[in-house]
Amino acid sequence: MGITIGKDIGKLESMNLLKTEFPNFLKEVLYKNSKDYRK
């Protein structure tokens, strides 16, 4: 039981990271690229 709960928590954490951190990272990259593109 404990192992599967740990795995599920890990999945939820990675999903949350994908939902929050990854889009922010993409936005930053796109923003930086658009700034560089304007130069």
N, C-alpha and C positions, 0 to 999 in steps of 0.2 A: 504493500500500500504506500509506504513512505516514498519509495523510489518513484512510483508512477506520479504521485502528487508533485514531487520535485521536478519531474520531467514536464508536467503540465504547467507548472509555474514558470519554468524556463521557456516554454513555448509562448506563454502569455507575455512574458517580459520581452522576448525577441519580437513578437508581433507588435507590442507597444512601441518598441524602438523603431521598427519599420514604419509605423504610423506617424511618429513624432519626429525622430531624428533624421530619418532618410529624406522626407520631403523638405525639411528645413535645409539639409545639405544640398539637395537639388536646387532649391530656390537660391541659395548662396552662389552656387556654381553658375547658374543661369544669369544671376544678377551681375556677377563679376565678369562673365563673358560678354554681357550686353554693354557693360561699362567699357571694357577693352575694345569692343566692336565700334563704339562711338568715336574713339580717339582717331 
